[in-house]
Amino acid sequence: MRVTIDIDSNRAFDVLRSWFTLRAITGKDPIGRVSSSGTGAHILVSGLPISQQTAIVIRRVCGDDHARIAFDEESRGKPLQILFDEKHGRRAGIWHSDVEKLIHELCGGRYLEGN
């Protein structure tokens, strides 16, 4: 099972909190990318021996989008934990295994200046 987190924020703190919480819970190193909107991030770990229900609990703890979780809980027979590669003609960023690279791409270095 995989766990995907959609962070609708470009604040470094929000992304870091989700990244390290997911890593602490799963014991696996996440990967992440900037979302296609450019104003948020996708974080992912895979290969977990957990149920879909446990994945939803982890997603809640890690700050996944509430509407996305509700959609997955109500969906029957539809794909779950969807992260769009392209939306409204814009492509998501490349996957990073280094959270600092993800933060730099998302925030453009603003987090380094205290803004």
N, C-alpha and C positions, 0 to 999 in steps of 0.2 A: 504494500500500500504506500502511496505517496501522500505527503501533506503539502498543500500549497497555501501560501498566505498572500493576500492582495492588500497592500498597504496604500491607502488613499491619502498619502501625505508625502511631502518632499522635505520634511524635517529629519535631519540626521538622527536625532534621538529616537524617533518613532521606528525608523528602520533598524537601528542598532538594537533597540529593546526587543523587537520581534525576532531578529536574527539570533541573538544570543539566548533568548528564551527557548526558541525552537531547538537550538543546539543543545542546551542543557536538558531539555525534556527527552530528546530522541537519542542523544549521544552521537549524532552524526553531524558532519559539517555541511551546512546548507550551501546552495548556490542562489544567486539572485540577479535580477536585471531591472532596468528602468522600464516601467509600463509604457504602453503605446501612447498614453496621454502625455507622458513626460513629467507628470506631477506626482508620481507614486512609484512603488516598487513591487515586484513579485519575488517571493522567497520560496524555495522548494527543497525538500528532502525526499528521497525515495528509498524503496526497499525495506520498509518498516513492517514488522510482523504484528500489525494492529488491525482492528476492525474499522469500518467507516464511521461508526459512532465514536470511537476513540479519536479518530482523526478530527472529527468535528469539535470535540472537547479541546484538543490541542490547538486547533485553529482559533477558537474563542479566546483561549489563554494568550495566544500570540498576537491578538489584535486584528485578525482577518476581518474583512468587510462584512458587516452584519447582514446586509441584504443578500450577499453571495452565500452565506451560510444558510439563511432561511430558504433560498432557492434550492440548495442541495438537499435540505431536510424534506422539502415538499416534492422533489422530483422523483418520479417513478419510471425507471427504465431509460432515463436520459443520462448523458455523460455528466459526471460530477467533477468539481474542482477545476473548472475551465479557466484558463488564463489565455487571453487573446494575444496572438502574435502580431495581429494588425487590427486596428480599430479606427474607423473614420479616415482611412487613407494613411494613417501613421503607423510605423512599425515599432515594436518593442525593441529595447536595447539587447546587447549580447549578454549571455550568461556569464557571471563572474563567480569564482570560488573565493575571492578575496573581498571581504565586506568593505574595506577601505576604497577599493576601486569602484565598487557599486556606489558608495556614498559620494565619491568625487564626481562620478558621471551624473548622479542625480542632483547634487547640490552645487556642482561647479566650483568647489573649493570654498564656498561661503561658510561651511561649518568650521573651517580652519581660522577664520577671521572673527569668530564669535558673533556673527550676524544671525 
